[in-house]
């Protein structure tokens, strides 16, 4: 007996409509969340930087201050004990807590002795990078900085790197499982296999985020990772970075739990796709894109890159699982091949955009760890493209007869993809090339017959090495001098004398000079020759 087609308004039509509206709502909801992240992004500074301290670095005081203050150019996250103050005898004089007032950290101290006090600090910037440095101030007299035991962070670094790899891999595999589920949703065996993959991917991603928090806790507190575990709740609830990482882990964990229910997976592929996309948005808003000068463009590029990688790389993992059991291997392989091609093109475009945003120059690409890792990732991308081209051109057409060659190729493609993800996990933890590139200062100033050359390396906040060379202004020959005094300061930091060491009669150095804030530093060099002092002034830009 022939079945009648449901009329408009019948229950069959209503069911189809409800399903379509549900999918549309889920997709639109995810789009709204991701769009909100991009639209709400305003201008950003390139990277959190310490711009001033109270007391100033190397400042000589009459009395011990009640607090030590560190002012940054944007808010940073810190845990108690992240700022340590050591007295002249090497003992801790801070009270173990840090008060956060906007972008300023305030640390109460309790001390009364004269001598040199050493401040060692660690903080977490908004792009999830650990910042650390130290400076000294003096009370009454200079006695030399305290010896601070070095902390071996290798285990904490390894935990964080493994966590980032697992979190990335799980997130992409979850997205890919949902993509392939939509490409071949009618085959019950495929649906079951992909559900198992979604459960595993969400669980692995959630575990990875816990490891990321553990690594961040170790880096921020300056403690071994096993001791720093107790700071995870503080990071996850009290800091922006920790909240974003914890939210990402929660999304992935909920997706894994939901996928345990066969009915939820069968009818909610769009919801799992949206969950993975939301996790990608959280990752983008806690990484390099958030601190880029062009934040909106950087976030959009980062999100597009992750979605495309999830379609291509995550989809390859899912295809490897599904191709073994599908009743229509040729149809699935051809559908995925088209989706992967689009994904590869988008990965190339968005990856190039992100590289330009985060490096900004050929020098940053070739002379920084970030740039070199980016080159390694590009080589890995080329290897993946080679696999993809070979699969699409030669192996997908063979699936009609046998899927074995394509399955072998996919296994190697997934191995290569894991290598690229490992590079990405390390890359995420590096400061962007745009902020890490070394641009040493080098200039000349002349006064009468004296010409002075000053070099400052690397001309960035923190420790710098200064070299002064003295020449005869007329002939350019090296000119011996009797004594040199160098002072450095800014509009907000009083000039202070730097320790100068003579190297030769015409060359002096101030090694380890602390330039604690970005901006223009005024460096005055007073040169004594034949009993006559001559002062030349340099304006040194410090990043």
N, C-alpha and C positions, 0 to 999 in steps of 0.2 A: 504494500500500500504506500502510495507516495505521500511524503510528509509535506505539510503546508508550511510555507515561509511565514515567520511571525510578522504580523502587521505592525505598523508604527503604533507605539503605545502599548504593545503586548509585553509580557514578562520577559521573553527572550531579548527583545530589543532593549528593555530597561536594564537587564543584567549587563549586556554588552556596553551600554552607555555608562553604567556605574563604574565598570572596570576601566574604561577609557578615561573617565573623569578622575578616578583615583590615581592612575599613572600620571596624568597631566598635573594634578595637584602636587604630587611628590616631586616631579621634575621641576615645576615652577618654584616650589618651596626651596629646593636646593639652589636653584638659580638666584632666588632672592637673597639667600644667605650669602652666597659667594659674591653677588653684586654689591651687597651692603659692605662687605669687607673692602672691596675695591673703591667704592664711591666714598666711603667714610675716611679713606686714607688721605691725609693732608701732607704737606711738605715735611720732609724728614731730614735730620742731620745724617751725615755719612756713617758715623760710628760714635758710640759713647766715648767721651774724652774727659779726663780730669782737667779742669780749667783753673782751679785755684785751691789752695789749702790754707787753713788757719790753725797753727802758725804756717808761714810760708816756708818752703823748702830751704834749709840751711840758715834760717833766721836765728839770730842770737837774742834771747829774751832775758829779762831781769828775774822773772818769776815763772814758776811752772803754771801753765794754763789749766783751767778746769776741764776743758774739752779740746778735742782735736776735730776739726771739720774738714771734709773733702767735698768740694763742689764740682759737679759734672755738668756737661752741656745738655744732658737729657736724663730722665730718671733711669736709675739702675736698680737691680735687685741684689740684696745682700742678706746673709744669715748672721745670727749672733756669732761673734768670734771671727767674722770676715775681715774686721779691721783690728789689728793687734798693735799695741804700743809697748815698746820695751824701754826700760830705764837705762841709765848709764852702766848699771851692773849686769844688764842682760835679762833682768826679771820683768815679767809682765806687770804693767801698771794700769792697763785699761780694766774696766769692770766687766768685760765679757759680753756686753750688749751694744747694739748699734741702733741709734734712733734715726729714722728716715724722715726728713723734712723736704718734700718735693724732690729736687735733684741733688740735695745735700745730705751727706751722712755725718752724723754727730756722734762722737764716741767720748763718754765721760772717762776721765782718768783721775787717779789718786796717787800723787807723788809729791815729793818735796826736795829731792836732791838736785845738786848742780851737775852739769855734764851734758852729754849728747843723748838725745832721745831718738829712737828709730821707730818709724811707723810703717808697717807692712800691711797692705790691704789687698783684698780680692772682691770682685763684684761681677755680676752677670748683666750684660747689656741687653737691650731689647731684641737684638737679633740672635740671642742665645749664645753669645761668645763670652768666654771668661776673660776678665780684665784683671791684671795684677801689676803692682809696682811697689815701690817703697821710697821714702824720703826721710830726712833727718831734720831736727831742729835742736837748738842748744839753749841751755839755761845757765847763765853765768860764765861758762867757759866751754871750750870745745875739747872733748875727750875721745872722740872717734865713735863710729857707729858700732852698735852691738852685733855680735856674731849670731845670726839667725840660722838655725838648722834647716838645711834644704829638705823639701818634702818630695818624695818620689811619687809622682803622679801617674806612672806608667800603667798601673792596674786600673786606676780610675779612668784614664784616657781610653784604655782598651774596652772597658765596660761601656763607656759612652758610645764608642765607635760601633761595637757589636749591636748595641741597642738601636742606633740609627739605622743600621743595615736591616735588622729584623723589622723595625717599624716601617721602613720604606718598602721592603719586600712584601710584607703582609698586606699593606695598603694597596699596592699595585696588583697583587694577586687577587684580592677581593674584588677590585674594580674589574679586572679581566674576567673573573668567573661570572660576574653579572653580565658583561658584554657578550660572552659566548652563550650564556643562558638565553639571552634575547635573540641571538642568531639561530639557535636551534632549540627552541623551547618545547617542541612537541614530543621529543624522544624521552621517554621515562628514564631509560638507563643513563642518558646524558645528564638529565636533571639531578639524578641521585648522586652521580659522581661529582658534579659541580657543587652540590650542596656540601659534600664532605670537604672539598677544597675551600669553600667559603668559610666553613667553621674553623679549619686549620689556619687559614690566612688571617682571619680576624683575631684569633687567639695569639698567633705569633706576633702580629702587629701590636697588640695590647701589651704583651710581655716586653716587646722592644721599647715601648714608651716608659715602662717602669725602669728599665736599665738606663735609658736616657736620663731620667730623673736622678738615678743613683750616681751616674757620672757627673751630672751638673752639681749635685750636692757635694761631692768630693772636691770638685774644682773650686766651688764657691767658698767652702768652709776651710779649704786647705788641710783637710784631714784625709787619712786613708779611707778608701771607699767603704770598708766594712764599718768603720766608725761613723762615716757620714750618712749612712742609711737613715739614721734617726732624724735627719733634717729633711727627708723627702716630704713628710706631711706639711712642713713649713713652706717648702718651695711650691708644692702643689696648691696651696690655699692662699698664700700671702704674696706671691710674686706673679707678675704678668706672664713671664716666660713659663713658669711652672704650671700655671692655670691652663695655658694653651696646650702644653704637652699632655697634662692630665686629661683635658677634654678630648684630645685626639685618642688617647688610650681608651677612654670611656666609650666613645663612638664605635671604635673597632671591637671592643669587648661586647657591647650590646649587639652589634651585627653578628658576631660569632654565636652568641646565645640564641638570637632569633633564628639563625640558620639551622639550629638544631631541630627546629620544628619543620617537618617536610612541607606542611601546608603553607607556612609563611614563605618558604623559599620558592615553592611552585608559583605562588600568586604574587610575589612581591619583588621580582628582580629589579624593578625600577627603584624601589625603596633601598635595596642594597647598593645599587649604583649611586644613589644620592648620598648614602652614608659614607661611602668611600670618597666621594667628591667633597663632602663636608670635612672629612679628615684631611684631605689635600689643602683645603682652604685654611684650616688651622695651622698646618705646617708652613704654608706660604706666609702667613701673618706673624710667624715667630722666627723667620729666617732673614736672609740677606735682603729680600725684596722689601721688607718693612722699613729698613733703614736707608734705602736708596733715595737719591735726590728726586727721582721721578717715581714716587712710590706707587701711584695708581698704575702706570705702565708696567712697572716691575712686578706688581702683584698679578696683573692680568697675564703677563707673560709666564710667570711661575705657575699659575693655576693651569693655563693652557698646556704647558710643558708636562705637568704631572698627569693631566687627563689623557693626553696623547700617549704618554709612556704607559699608562695603565691599559689603554686600548691595545697597544702594540706588544709591549713586553709582558704585562700581566695577562693579556689575551693569549700569548704564546704558551704560557704555563697552562692556562685553562684548555687550550686546544690540545696540548699534549695529553691531558687527562681525558678529554671528551672524545678524541679521535679514535681511541681504542674501542669504544662501546657504541658509538653512534650507528644508526641504521642507514644513514645517508652521508658517508664520509666525504664524498666528492662535493656535495652541495655545501657542507659546513666548511670544508677547506677553501672553496672558492669565495664564500661569503667573508670568511675571516681574512683571506688574502687582500680583499678590497679594503676592509676596515684597517688592516695593518699598514697598507700603503698610505692611506690618509693619515694615520697616526705618525708614521715615519716623517712625512712631509711637515706636519705640525711640530713634531719634536725638533726637527732641523731649524725651522723658522723661529720658534720660541727660544730654543737653546742659543741661537745666534744673538737674539735680542737681549737675553739675560746676560750673555757673555759681554756684550758691549756695555751694558749698564753697570756690571760689577767689576769690569776692568777699566774701560775707558781709554786705554792707550796700549800700544804695542809693548811698551816697556813693562807695564803691569802684567801683561800676558806672559812675557818671557822671563821676567826677573823675580817673580814672587811665587811662593808655594802654591797659592791659589791658582795663578795662571798656569803653572806647570801641571797641576792636577787637571785643570780644564782641558789642556792639550791631550793628556792621557785619556780623558773621558771622550774627547772628539775622536781619537783613534779607536776606542771601543765602539763608538757609534758607527764608524765606518765598517768595522767588522760585522756588526749586527745588520747593517744595510746589505752587506755582501751575502749574508745568510738569507735575508729576506728576498733579495733579487733571485738567488739561486732557487729558493723554494717556489717563488711565484712563477718563474720562467720554466723550470724543469720538473720540479717534484709535485707541485699541486696537480698538474694535468695527469700525472701517473696514478693519483689516488683512485681513479676509476677502476684500475686493475689491482693495485696494492698500495697500502698506506705506509708500508715499512720504511721506504727511503725517506719519506717526509718525517716520520717519527724519529728516525735517527738524527736527521738534520735539526729537528726541533730540540732534541736533547742537548746538542752542542750549542745551539742558539741560546738556550736557557742558561747554560754554563757561562757563556760569554756575557749574558745579561747580568748574572750575579757579580761578575768581575766589574762591570760598569757601575752597578749599584754600590759595590764596596768602595770604589773611587769616589762616588757621590757622597757616601757616608763620611768619608774623610774630608771631602771638599766643604761640606756643610759646616764643619767645625773650624774652618780657616777664615780669617778676616778677609773680606773682599779685596781683590787686587787693587781697587781704586784707593783703598786706605792703607795698604801695606807696601806700596811701591816706595823705594828709597829715592829721594831727590835731594842729595846733599847740597848744602849751600857753598858757593865759591865766589868770592868777589875781591876786588882790590880797592884800596883807598890811599890817596897820596896827600902828604903834608910837607911842603918844602922839598927837601932832597930825599925824604923818606917815603917809600912805597911799601904798604903792608898788604899781604894776601891773607885772607881768613877763609878756612874751610870748616864747615860744621857737618858732621856725619852722625846720624842720618837726617838731621834737621826735623826730628819728630819729637813729640812730647815724651819725656823720660830721659834716659841717660844718653848723652851725646859726647863725641870727641871733637875738640877744637884744636886746630893747628894754625899757627901764625908764622909766616915767612916774611923776612925783611930784605928789601932790595933798595939799591940806589935808583932813584926815580929817573935819572938821566940816562944811565948806562944799562940798567937792568941787572947789574952785578949784585951778588949777595952782599948784604951789609951787616957786619957784626954790631950787636947792641949790648949794653951793659945790664939792663934790667927791664922787666916787663910786668905790668899789672893789668889784669882784665876784670872788668865788672859787667854784669848782665842783669837786666831787669825789663819789666814791661810797665804799662801805665798803671796797672793794679798791683804789681809786685815790685817792691823797692829794690834798687840795684844792690847786688851783693858781689863781693870779691870771690873770684874763682881761684882755685889752687893751680898755679902755673909751674910747669917743670921745664927747664931749659934742655933742649935736645942737642943743639949746636949753638954757636955764637949767633947764627942768623935764623934759628928755628926754635920756637917754644910751643908747648902743648898744654892744654887744659883737658885732661882725660877724665871721663866720667862726669862731665858737667851736667847738672840736673836742670832741665828746662821743663817745668812742671805744667805749663799751660800752652795751648795753641794760640797763635797770633803772632804779632811782630815783636821780637825781642831786640832791645837796643844793647849792643855790645860795644863798650868803650875799651880800647886798648891804649894804655899809656906806656910809651916806649922811652927809656932813658938811654941817651947816647952822649958820651963826653960830658956828662953831668947835666945835660939839657933834656927835660921831659917834653915829649910830643904826644898829643892824644889824637887818635883817629876813631871815628864812630861808624859802626856798621848797623844796618837795619836787617835783621835776620828773620825771614818768615818761617814759622814752626808750625807743622801740621799736627 
